[in-house]
Amino acid sequence: MKKVMTAYVNALVRQGFLHMTKKGNYEVASNHVPLQTVDEAFKRDAFLFH
């Protein structure tokens, strides 16, 4: 599961949705509507995996 989540986060970084802070945390890089569930994140970002 760790590899899957790491690949997912890396894909979001490459697409410009996330960026890493100086503290090593990830922040949303744009003004997207906040997500409530992981399922919502998968649905919104599904185009990354076509």
KAFENWO-V817928 format. One record per residue. N is the residue number from 1. D_CENTER is the distance of its C-alpha to the mean C-alpha in Angstrom with 1 decimal. Layout:
# KAFENWO-V817928
n=N d_center=D_CENTER
n=N d_center=D_CENTER
This chain:
# KAFENWO-V817928
n=1 d_center=15.3
n=2 d_center=14.2
n=3 d_center=14.1
n=4 d_center=12.0
n=5 d_center=9.2
n=6 d_center=9.7
n=7 d_center=9.6
n=8 d_center=6.4
n=9 d_center=4.8
n=10 d_center=7.5
n=11 d_center=7.0
n=12 d_center=4.1
n=13 d_center=6.7
n=14 d_center=9.4
n=15 d_center=8.8
n=16 d_center=8.9
n=17 d_center=6.1
n=18 d_center=5.8
n=19 d_center=9.1
n=20 d_center=11.1
n=21 d_center=14.1
n=22 d_center=17.6
n=23 d_center=17.4
n=24 d_center=14.7
n=25 d_center=12.1
n=26 d_center=8.7
n=27 d_center=9.0
n=28 d_center=7.7
n=29 d_center=9.7
n=30 d_center=11.2
n=31 d_center=13.1
n=32 d_center=11.2
n=33 d_center=12.9
n=34 d_center=11.8
n=35 d_center=10.7
n=36 d_center=13.4
n=37 d_center=12.6
n=38 d_center=10.2
n=39 d_center=12.3
n=40 d_center=11.4
n=41 d_center=7.7
n=42 d_center=9.1
n=43 d_center=11.7
n=44 d_center=9.9
n=45 d_center=7.8
n=46 d_center=10.9
n=47 d_center=12.2
n=48 d_center=10.0
n=49 d_center=12.3
n=50 d_center=15.6
